[in-house]
């Protein structure tokens, strides 16, 4: 875990191509041979990182789906807060994803893992939406691609432009800890309001 977490930080800072196994070994205070023993290669190391984060994400969503005490809209709200906490709580991993997706020279192995992660999250989100549709509380014509883009895109943009957000809202004197709590709360309120109007049958506008 120590090696994976150090690698995650370096991949986020320097990119996958710009980080060597020797860099990771030096920062993690281990021998290069230890990385080879546990992972075999840098490619296998980033595979282990993505597998870890994918399993964590999937576990949270599956636990949410199985909770029979919650109504569908409550599950949507918990999902939103979970994604906010995950992305803002582990900005290194999501910097790796953003760096790769915005790069003109993509690393095929990382692009493959990102696609797999997105598809698995989408599959579980679709099950959550289907549950609400079966219960008659969610609309039928929901665009899951745009829902996912709205959720992840909004949070990622907020993370990437924090200084701008502070500036336009006169929050530059706020401590970093207080600002992170403030931004989480504002994102939560905004996305929950947006998703309620998007997925529920309330206030439906007929085209």
PyMOL commands that set and color helices and strands:
alter all, ss='L'
color gray80, all
select helices_A, chain A and resi 2-14+21-28+32-38+42-66+72-89+91-102+108-134+144-160+162-168+176-199
alter helices_A, ss='H'
color red, helices_A
deselect
rebuild
show_as cartoon
